[in-house]
């Protein structure tokens, strides 16, 4: 998301991700698709006119609550049972 290198993965951010994983049965694929959806969201990415280029693409926004994750996942049109990033990590192309 092109955050600065000063961004720290702190306890609050970790707890948001942990909470979402608890809610969805540890489905990492869903959270990766939420990130994909965030990339498509004009407000989060600062492309909406009222944002004046300000991005809201941090963990604290993307994984704020269950409804936000669901909304962002819905923005991704073609989803697979396993996110392509996970497939690549296993060495499968």
MOPAC internal coordinates of N, CA, C and O (Angstrom, degrees):
PM7 1SCF
backbone

  N    0.0000 0     0.00 0     0.00 0    0    0    0
  C    1.4472 1     0.00 0     0.00 0    1    0    0
  C    1.5244 1   112.00 1     0.00 0    2    1    0
  O    1.2310 1   120.70 1  -176.04 1    3    2    1
  N    1.3028 1   116.28 1     3.96 1    3    2    1
  C    1.4693 1   122.57 1   177.73 1    5    3    2
  C    1.5242 1   112.99 1    63.30 1    6    5    3
  O    1.2310 1   120.88 1  -139.88 1    7    6    5
  N    1.3141 1   115.93 1    40.12 1    7    6    5
  C    1.4590 1   119.43 1   173.38 1    9    7    6
  C    1.5222 1   108.14 1   -74.79 1   10    9    7
  O    1.2310 1   121.09 1   -19.08 1   11   10    9
  N    1.3054 1   115.52 1   160.92 1   11   10    9
  C    1.4623 1   119.18 1   179.42 1   13   11   10
  C    1.5203 1   109.45 1   -70.08 1   14   13   11
  O    1.2310 1   120.65 1   -19.60 1   15   14   13
  N    1.3020 1   116.36 1   160.40 1   15   14   13
  C    1.4588 1   119.45 1   179.19 1   17   15   14
  C    1.5267 1   111.38 1   -74.62 1   18   17   15
  O    1.2310 1   120.05 1  -178.81 1   19   18   17
  N    1.3043 1   117.51 1     1.19 1   19   18   17
  C    1.4629 1   121.85 1   176.06 1   21   19   18
  C    1.5181 1   112.42 1   -86.97 1   22   21   19
  O    1.2310 1   119.89 1   173.18 1   23   22   21
  N    1.3355 1   117.81 1    -6.82 1   23   22   21
  C    1.4473 1   121.52 1   179.77 1   25   23   22
  C    1.5249 1   109.46 1   -69.27 1   26   25   23
  O    1.2310 1   120.76 1   -49.19 1   27   26   25
  N    1.3140 1   116.16 1   130.81 1   27   26   25
  C    1.4562 1   122.01 1  -177.54 1   29   27   26
  C    1.5256 1   109.37 1  -113.78 1   30   29   27
  O    1.2310 1   121.42 1   -47.00 1   31   30   29
  N    1.3255 1   114.89 1   133.00 1   31   30   29
  C    1.4648 1   120.21 1   175.34 1   33   31   30
  C    1.5192 1   106.65 1   -82.44 1   34   33   31
  O    1.2310 1   121.42 1   -88.16 1   35   34   33
  N    1.3127 1   114.89 1    91.84 1   35   34   33
  C    1.4644 1   120.73 1  -174.17 1   37   35   34
  C    1.5319 1   111.14 1   -96.08 1   38   37   35
  O    1.2310 1   121.19 1     1.73 1   39   38   37
  N    1.3054 1   115.33 1  -178.27 1   39   38   37
  C    1.4516 1   121.43 1  -177.98 1   41   39   38
  C    1.5130 1   113.88 1   -62.46 1   42   41   39
  O    1.2310 1   120.05 1   142.71 1   43   42   41
  N    1.3195 1   117.51 1   -37.29 1   43   42   41
  C    1.4642 1   120.44 1  -179.92 1   45   43   42
  C    1.5264 1   110.59 1   -65.52 1   46   45   43
  O    1.2310 1   120.33 1   136.41 1   47   46   45
  N    1.3178 1   116.97 1   -43.59 1   47   46   45
  C    1.4682 1   120.08 1   178.75 1   49   47   46
  C    1.5291 1   110.25 1   -66.14 1   50   49   47
  O    1.2310 1   120.43 1   137.26 1   51   50   49
  N    1.3043 1   116.78 1   -42.74 1   51   50   49
  C    1.4666 1   120.61 1   178.75 1   53   51   50
  C    1.5276 1   110.53 1   -61.26 1   54   53   51
  O    1.2310 1   120.36 1   140.09 1   55   54   53
  N    1.3270 1   116.91 1   -39.91 1   55   54   53
  C    1.4688 1   119.39 1  -178.80 1   57   55   54
  C    1.5280 1   111.68 1   -67.53 1   58   57   55
  O    1.2310 1   119.82 1   148.12 1   59   58   57
  N    1.3340 1   117.94 1   -31.88 1   59   58   57
  C    1.4662 1   119.68 1   176.93 1   61   59   58
  C    1.5235 1   110.65 1   -66.30 1   62   61   59
  O    1.2310 1   120.51 1   136.11 1   63   62   61
  N    1.3129 1   116.64 1   -43.89 1   63   62   61
  C    1.4619 1   120.14 1   178.92 1   65   63   62
  C    1.5246 1   110.03 1   -66.27 1   66   65   63
  O    1.2310 1   120.24 1   137.33 1   67   66   65
  N    1.3140 1   117.14 1   -42.67 1   67   66   65
  C    1.4637 1   121.03 1   178.55 1   69   67   66
  C    1.5254 1   110.86 1   -60.52 1   70   69   67
  O    1.2310 1   120.43 1   138.13 1   71   70   69
  N    1.3196 1   116.79 1   -41.87 1   71   70   69
  C    1.4691 1   120.50 1   179.01 1   73   71   70
  C    1.5210 1   111.46 1   -61.95 1   74   73   71
  O    1.2310 1   120.17 1   136.45 1   75   74   73
  N    1.3431 1   117.27 1   -43.55 1   75   74   73
  C    1.4601 1   119.93 1   179.32 1   77   75   74
  C    1.5259 1   110.77 1   -66.09 1   78   77   75
  O    1.2310 1   120.04 1   142.30 1   79   78   77
  N    1.3293 1   117.53 1   -37.70 1   79   78   77
  C    1.4667 1   119.98 1   178.04 1   81   79   78
  C    1.5257 1   111.49 1   -67.05 1   82   81   79
  O    1.2310 1   120.18 1   144.69 1   83   82   81
  N    1.3002 1   117.25 1   -35.31 1   83   82   81
  C    1.4709 1   120.25 1   176.25 1   85   83   82
  C    1.5255 1   110.37 1   -65.66 1   86   85   83
  O    1.2310 1   120.76 1   139.94 1   87   86   85
  N    1.3148 1   116.15 1   -40.06 1   87   86   85
  C    1.4656 1   120.56 1  -178.88 1   89   87   86
  C    1.5248 1   112.21 1   -67.34 1   90   89   87
  O    1.2310 1   120.22 1   146.00 1   91   90   89
  N    1.3239 1   117.19 1   -34.00 1   91   90   89
  C    1.4668 1   119.00 1  -173.60 1   93   91   90
  C    1.5292 1   113.58 1  -105.30 1   94   93   91
  O    1.2310 1   120.26 1  -165.86 1   95   94   93
  N    1.3197 1   117.11 1    14.14 1   95   94   93
  C    1.4577 1   120.00 1   177.62 1   97   95   94
  C    1.5189 1   113.23 1    72.94 1   98   97   95
  O    1.2310 1   120.22 1  -146.90 1   99   98   97
  N    1.3127 1   117.19 1    33.10 1   99   98   97
  C    1.4736 1   124.17 1   177.97 1  101   99   98
  C    1.5274 1   112.70 1    66.27 1  102  101   99
  O    1.2310 1   120.26 1  -144.61 1  103  102  101
  N    1.3188 1   117.11 1    35.39 1  103  102  101
  C    1.4689 1   122.35 1   179.87 1  105  103  102
  C    1.5268 1   109.98 1   -85.38 1  106  105  103
  O    1.2310 1   120.62 1   -88.56 1  107  106  105
  N    1.3161 1   116.42 1    91.44 1  107  106  105
  C    1.4689 1   122.01 1  -179.92 1  109  107  106
  C    1.5233 1   110.11 1   -64.11 1  110  109  107
  O    1.2310 1   120.30 1   144.99 1  111  110  109
  N    1.3228 1   117.03 1   -35.01 1  111  110  109
  C    1.4692 1   121.05 1   178.89 1  113  111  110
  C    1.5208 1   111.05 1   -55.05 1  114  113  111
  O    1.2310 1   120.34 1   135.99 1  115  114  113
  N    1.3193 1   116.95 1   -44.01 1  115  114  113
  C    1.4600 1   119.71 1  -179.74 1  117  115  114
  C    1.5239 1   111.31 1   -60.92 1  118  117  115
  O    1.2310 1   120.21 1   137.27 1  119  118  117
  N    1.3161 1   117.21 1   -42.73 1  119  118  117
  C    1.4688 1   119.66 1  -179.15 1  121  119  118
  C    1.5247 1   111.11 1   -67.67 1  122  121  119
  O    1.2310 1   120.02 1   144.19 1  123  122  121
  N    1.3190 1   117.56 1   -35.81 1  123  122  121
  C    1.4704 1   119.58 1   176.17 1  125  123  122
  C    1.5324 1   110.75 1   -65.38 1  126  125  123
  O    1.2310 1   120.31 1   141.88 1  127  126  125
  N    1.3214 1   117.01 1   -38.12 1  127  126  125
  C    1.4652 1   119.55 1   176.26 1  129  127  126
  C    1.5302 1   111.14 1   -68.75 1  130  129  127
  O    1.2310 1   119.69 1   150.65 1  131  130  129
  N    1.3108 1   118.19 1   -29.35 1  131  130  129
  C    1.4715 1   120.18 1   174.41 1  133  131  130
  C    1.5279 1   110.03 1   -63.43 1  134  133  131
  O    1.2310 1   120.27 1   140.16 1  135  134  133
  N    1.3140 1   117.10 1   -39.84 1  135  134  133
  C    1.4722 1   120.70 1   176.48 1  137  135  134
  C    1.5273 1   109.65 1   -64.55 1  138  137  135
  O    1.2310 1   120.05 1   137.17 1  139  138  137
  N    1.3287 1   117.52 1   -42.83 1  139  138  137
  C    1.4665 1   120.70 1   176.45 1  141  139  138
  C    1.5250 1   110.88 1   -59.32 1  142  141  139
  O    1.2310 1   120.91 1   137.93 1  143  142  141
  N    1.3177 1   115.86 1   -42.07 1  143  142  141
  C    1.4603 1   120.37 1   178.42 1  145  143  142
  C    1.5158 1   111.82 1   -64.64 1  146  145  143
  O    1.2310 1   120.24 1   141.93 1  147  146  145
  N    1.3207 1   117.14 1   -38.07 1  147  146  145
  C    1.4674 1   120.94 1   177.90 1  149  147  146
  C    1.5257 1   110.73 1   -60.56 1  150  149  147
  O    1.2310 1   120.53 1   142.80 1  151  150  149
  N    1.3131 1   116.59 1   -37.20 1  151  150  149
  C    1.4702 1   120.09 1   177.36 1  153  151  150
  C    1.5274 1   112.15 1   -63.67 1  154  153  151
  O    1.2310 1   120.19 1   156.08 1  155  154  153
  N    1.3187 1   117.25 1   -23.92 1  155  154  153
  C    1.4703 1   122.37 1   179.21 1  157  155  154
  C    1.5270 1   113.07 1   -90.74 1  158  157  155
  O    1.2310 1   120.42 1   168.64 1  159  158  157
  N    1.3144 1   116.81 1   -11.36 1  159  158  157
  C    1.4640 1   121.63 1  -175.99 1  161  159  158
  C    1.5319 1   110.21 1   -87.40 1  162  161  159
  O    1.2310 1   120.37 1   -62.70 1  163  162  161
  N    1.3238 1   116.89 1   117.30 1  163  162  161
  C    1.4650 1   121.30 1  -176.22 1  165  163  162
  C    1.5265 1   112.84 1   -63.06 1  166  165  163
  O    1.2310 1   119.97 1   143.44 1  167  166  165
  N    1.3155 1   117.66 1   -36.56 1  167  166  165
  C    1.4686 1   120.00 1  -179.82 1  169  167  166
  C    1.5285 1   110.66 1   -67.59 1  170  169  167
  O    1.2310 1   120.87 1   128.90 1  171  170  169
  N    1.3106 1   115.94 1   -51.10 1  171  170  169
  C    1.4625 1   120.10 1  -177.88 1  173  171  170
  C    1.5286 1   111.30 1   -60.11 1  174  173  171
  O    1.2310 1   120.49 1   141.11 1  175  174  173
  N    1.3205 1   116.68 1   -38.89 1  175  174  173
  C    1.4624 1   120.27 1  -176.92 1  177  175  174
  C    1.5295 1   113.44 1   -87.75 1  178  177  175
  O    1.2310 1   120.19 1  -177.44 1  179  178  177
  N    1.3282 1   117.23 1     2.56 1  179  178  177
  C    1.4573 1   120.39 1   175.72 1  181  179  178
  C    1.5211 1   114.74 1    78.01 1  182  181  179
  O    1.2310 1   120.36 1  -161.34 1  183  182  181
  N    1.3203 1   116.92 1    18.66 1  183  182  181
  C    1.4709 1   120.30 1   179.25 1  185  183  182
  C    1.5241 1   112.87 1   -92.61 1  186  185  183
  O    1.2310 1   120.05 1   165.63 1  187  186  185
  N    1.3105 1   117.51 1   -14.37 1  187  186  185
  C    1.4695 1   121.18 1   178.89 1  189  187  186
  C    1.5233 1   108.79 1   -70.72 1  190  189  187
  O    1.2310 1   119.97 1   -40.02 1  191  190  189
  N    1.3307 1   117.67 1   139.98 1  191  190  189
  C    1.4692 1   120.38 1  -176.82 1  193  191  190
  C    1.5309 1   114.31 1   -53.41 1  194  193  191
  O    1.2310 1   119.81 1   140.08 1  195  194  193
  N    1.3186 1   117.97 1   -39.92 1  195  194  193
  C    1.4656 1   120.23 1  -176.10 1  197  195  194
  C    1.5335 1   113.49 1   -73.05 1  198  197  195
  O    1.2310 1   119.84 1   168.54 1  199  198  197
  N    1.3267 1   117.91 1   -11.46 1  199  198  197
  C    1.4640 1   119.60 1  -179.79 1  201  199  198
  C    1.5257 1   112.28 1   -82.77 1  202  201  199
  O    1.2310 1   120.17 1   163.94 1  203  202  201
  N    1.3383 1   117.29 1   -16.06 1  203  202  201
  C    1.4659 1   121.86 1  -177.41 1  205  203  202
  C    1.5238 1   112.00 1    51.39 1  206  205  203
  O    1.2310 1   120.84 1  -143.83 1  207  206  205
  N    1.3259 1   116.00 1    36.17 1  207  206  205
  C    1.4542 1   120.89 1   177.75 1  209  207  206
  C    1.5178 1   115.04 1    83.46 1  210  209  207
  O    1.2310 1   119.94 1   176.82 1  211  210  209
  N    1.3313 1   117.72 1    -3.18 1  211  210  209
  C    1.4654 1   121.47 1   178.16 1  213  211  210
  C    1.5233 1   109.21 1   -72.92 1  214  213  211
  O    1.2310 1   119.84 1   -53.69 1  215  214  213
  N    1.3218 1   117.92 1   126.31 1  215  214  213
  C    1.4574 1   121.05 1   178.14 1  217  215  214
  C    1.5214 1   110.71 1   -93.10 1  218  217  215
  O    1.2310 1   121.53 1   -27.27 1  219  218  217
  N    1.3107 1   114.68 1   152.73 1  219  218  217
  C    1.4576 1   122.98 1   178.14 1  221  219  218
  C    1.5254 1   108.03 1  -130.72 1  222  221  219
  O    1.2310 1   121.09 1  -133.31 1  223  222  221
  N    1.3285 1   115.53 1    46.69 1  223  222  221
  C    1.4585 1   121.06 1  -169.94 1  225  223  222
  C    1.5224 1   114.08 1  -104.87 1  226  225  223
  O    1.2310 1   120.46 1  -150.10 1  227  226  225
  N    1.2982 1   116.72 1    29.90 1  227  226  225
  C    1.4522 1   120.13 1   177.96 1  229  227  226
  C    1.5189 1   112.33 1   -88.76 1  230  229  227
  O    1.2310 1   121.46 1   -11.80 1  231  230  229
  N    1.3097 1   114.82 1   168.20 1  231  230  229
  C    1.4594 1   121.54 1   177.84 1  233  231  230
  C    1.5168 1   110.78 1   -54.20 1  234  233  231
  O    1.2310 1   120.93 1   140.18 1  235  234  233
  N    1.3307 1   115.82 1   -39.82 1  235  234  233
  C    1.4612 1   119.90 1  -176.61 1  237  235  234
  C    1.5289 1   112.65 1   -63.24 1  238  237  235
  O    1.2310 1   119.66 1   156.01 1  239  238  237
  N    1.3131 1   118.26 1   -23.99 1  239  238  237
  C    1.4665 1   121.50 1   177.21 1  241  239  238
  C    1.5207 1   111.46 1   -92.75 1  242  241  239
  O    1.2310 1   120.28 1   130.54 1  243  242  241
  N    1.3171 1   117.07 1   -49.46 1  243  242  241
  C    1.4695 1   121.12 1  -175.34 1  245  243  242
  C    1.5242 1   111.26 1   -62.28 1  246  245  243
  O    1.2310 1   120.34 1   138.23 1  247  246  245
  N    1.3252 1   116.95 1   -41.77 1  247  246  245
  C    1.4608 1   120.95 1  -176.11 1  249  247  246
  C    1.5270 1   112.72 1  -107.73 1  250  249  247
  O    1.2310 1   120.85 1  -153.98 1  251  250  249
  N    1.3255 1   115.99 1    26.02 1  251  250  249
  C    1.4657 1   122.63 1  -176.46 1  253  251  250
  C    1.5276 1   112.54 1   -54.83 1  254  253  251
  O    1.2310 1   120.81 1   133.36 1  255  254  253
  N    1.3242 1   116.05 1   -46.64 1  255  254  253
  C    1.4650 1   121.01 1  -178.78 1  257  255  254
  C    1.5147 1   109.37 1  -157.05 1  258  257  255
  O    1.2310 1   121.06 1   -13.27 1  259  258  257
  N    1.3037 1   115.58 1   166.73 1  259  258  257
  C    1.4654 1   122.05 1  -177.23 1  261  259  258
  C    1.5306 1   111.70 1   -56.54 1  262  261  259
  O    1.2310 1   119.99 1   136.28 1  263  262  261
  N    1.3055 1   117.62 1   -43.72 1  263  262  261
  C    1.4700 1   121.12 1  -178.25 1  265  263  262
  C    1.5329 1   111.11 1   -61.77 1  266  265  263
  O    1.2310 1   120.12 1   143.31 1  267  266  265
  N    1.3084 1   117.38 1   -36.69 1  267  266  265
  C    1.4708 1   120.88 1   178.84 1  269  267  266
  C    1.5343 1   109.95 1   -65.21 1  270  269  267
  O    1.2310 1   120.31 1   135.56 1  271  270  269
  N    1.3219 1   117.02 1   -44.44 1  271  270  269
  C    1.4653 1   120.64 1   178.49 1  273  271  270
  C    1.5292 1   109.74 1   -59.88 1  274  273  271
  O    1.2310 1   120.07 1   133.34 1  275  274  273
  N    1.3201 1   117.47 1   -46.66 1  275  274  273
  C    1.4636 1   121.28 1   179.91 1  277  275  274
  C    1.5266 1   111.20 1   -60.46 1  278  277  275
  O    1.2310 1   120.45 1   137.61 1  279  278  277
  N    1.3221 1   116.75 1   -42.39 1  279  278  277
  C    1.4669 1   120.65 1  -179.42 1  281  279  278
  C    1.5270 1   110.73 1   -63.42 1  282  281  279
  O    1.2310 1   120.36 1   136.62 1  283  282  281
  N    1.3077 1   116.91 1   -43.38 1  283  282  281
  C    1.4665 1   120.73 1  -178.30 1  285  283  282
  C    1.5241 1   111.66 1   -69.95 1  286  285  283
  O    1.2310 1   120.00 1   140.03 1  287  286  285
  N    1.3149 1   117.60 1   -39.97 1  287  286  285
  C    1.4665 1   120.58 1   177.43 1  289  287  286
  C    1.5213 1   109.82 1   -61.03 1  290  289  287
  O    1.2310 1   119.93 1   142.57 1  291  290  289
  N    1.3174 1   117.74 1   -37.43 1  291  290  289
  C    1.4666 1   122.14 1  -179.29 1  293  291  290
  C    1.5289 1   112.09 1   -64.26 1  294  293  291
  O    1.2310 1   119.52 1   160.24 1  295  294  293
  N    1.3169 1   118.53 1   -19.76 1  295  294  293
  C    1.4623 1   121.40 1   179.17 1  297  295  294
  C    1.5308 1   113.17 1   -76.99 1  298  297  295
  O    1.2310 1   120.18 1   167.59 1  299  298  297
  N    1.3125 1   117.27 1   -12.41 1  299  298  297
  C    1.4698 1   121.82 1  -178.45 1  301  299  298
  C    1.5191 1   108.08 1   -93.62 1  302  301  299
  O    1.2310 1   119.85 1   -63.46 1  303  302  301
  N    1.3455 1   117.89 1   116.54 1  303  302  301
  C    1.4618 1   120.37 1  -172.04 1  305  303  302
  C    1.5314 1   115.48 1   -72.73 1  306  305  303
  O    1.2310 1   119.57 1   135.47 1  307  306  305
  N    1.2952 1   118.43 1   -44.53 1  307  306  305
  C    1.4706 1   120.34 1  -174.26 1  309  307  306
  C    1.5224 1   109.14 1  -116.34 1  310  309  307
  O    1.2310 1   121.37 1   -79.70 1  311  310  309
  N    1.3319 1   114.98 1   100.30 1  311  310  309
  C    1.4554 1   119.57 1  -179.07 1  313  311  310
  C    1.5228 1   109.73 1  -106.47 1  314  313  311
  O    1.2310 1   121.08 1   -34.24 1  315  314  313
  N    1.3155 1   115.55 1   145.76 1  315  314  313
  C    1.4600 1   122.04 1   174.95 1  317  315  314
  C    1.5271 1   108.39 1  -104.19 1  318  317  315
  O    1.2310 1   120.33 1   -17.83 1  319  318  317
  N    1.3244 1   116.97 1   162.17 1  319  318  317
  C    1.4675 1   118.83 1   176.79 1  321  319  318
  C    1.5294 1   112.54 1   -59.38 1  322  321  319
  O    1.2310 1   120.53 1   147.71 1  323  322  321
  N    1.3367 1   116.60 1   -32.29 1  323  322  321
  C    1.4539 1   120.94 1   175.54 1  325  323  322
  C    1.5238 1   107.86 1  -122.69 1  326  325  323
  O    1.2310 1   120.64 1   -50.20 1  327  326  325
  N    1.3230 1   116.39 1   129.80 1  327  326  325
  C    1.4621 1   121.32 1  -178.43 1  329  327  326
  C    1.5314 1   109.74 1   -60.20 1  330  329  327
  O    1.2310 1   119.68 1   -40.46 1  331  330  329
  N    1.3419 1   118.22 1   139.54 1  331  330  329
  C    1.4645 1   121.27 1  -179.64 1  333  331  330
  C    1.5276 1   113.90 1   -54.61 1  334  333  331
  O    1.2310 1   119.43 1   148.14 1  335  334  333
  N    1.3250 1   118.69 1   -31.86 1  335  334  333
  C    1.4573 1   120.63 1   178.68 1  337  335  334
  C    1.5220 1   110.90 1   -60.95 1  338  337  335
  O    1.2310 1   120.27 1   139.86 1  339  338  337
  N    1.3233 1   117.09 1   -40.14 1  339  338  337
  C    1.4665 1   120.44 1   178.73 1  341  339  338
  C    1.5155 1   111.51 1   -68.00 1  342  341  339
  O    1.2310 1   120.67 1   142.50 1  343  342  341
  N    1.3154 1   116.33 1   -37.50 1  343  342  341
  C    1.4681 1   120.80 1   177.91 1  345  343  342
  C    1.5280 1   109.42 1   -63.72 1  346  345  343
  O    1.2310 1   120.17 1   137.09 1  347  346  345
  N    1.3275 1   117.29 1   -42.91 1  347  346  345
  C    1.4674 1   121.09 1   178.95 1  349  347  346
  C    1.5230 1   111.70 1   -63.46 1  350  349  347
  O    1.2310 1   120.72 1   143.59 1  351  350  349
  N    1.3260 1   116.24 1   -36.41 1  351  350  349
  C    1.4626 1   120.39 1  -179.62 1  353  351  350
  C    1.5269 1   111.94 1   -66.87 1  354  353  351
  O    1.2310 1   120.62 1   155.06 1  355  354  353
  N    1.3236 1   116.43 1   -24.94 1  355  354  353
  C    1.4597 1   120.81 1   178.36 1  357  355  354
  C    1.5274 1   112.27 1   -84.97 1  358  357  355
  O    1.2310 1   120.86 1   175.98 1  359  358  357
  N    1.3463 1   115.97 1    -4.02 1  359  358  357
  C    1.4543 1   120.37 1   179.90 1  361  359  358
  C    1.5171 1   113.78 1    87.52 1  362  361  359
  O    1.2310 1   120.30 1  -168.50 1  363  362  361
  N    1.3160 1   117.04 1    11.50 1  363  362  361
  C    1.4579 1   122.06 1   178.09 1  365  363  362
  C    1.5070 1   108.25 1   -99.03 1  366  365  363
  O    1.2310 1   119.77 1   -45.17 1  367  366  365
  N    1.3125 1   118.04 1   134.83 1  367  366  365
  C    1.4699 1   120.23 1   178.64 1  369  367  366
  C    1.4914 1   111.80 1  -112.17 1  370  369  367
  O    1.2310 1   120.10 1   180.00 1  371  370  369

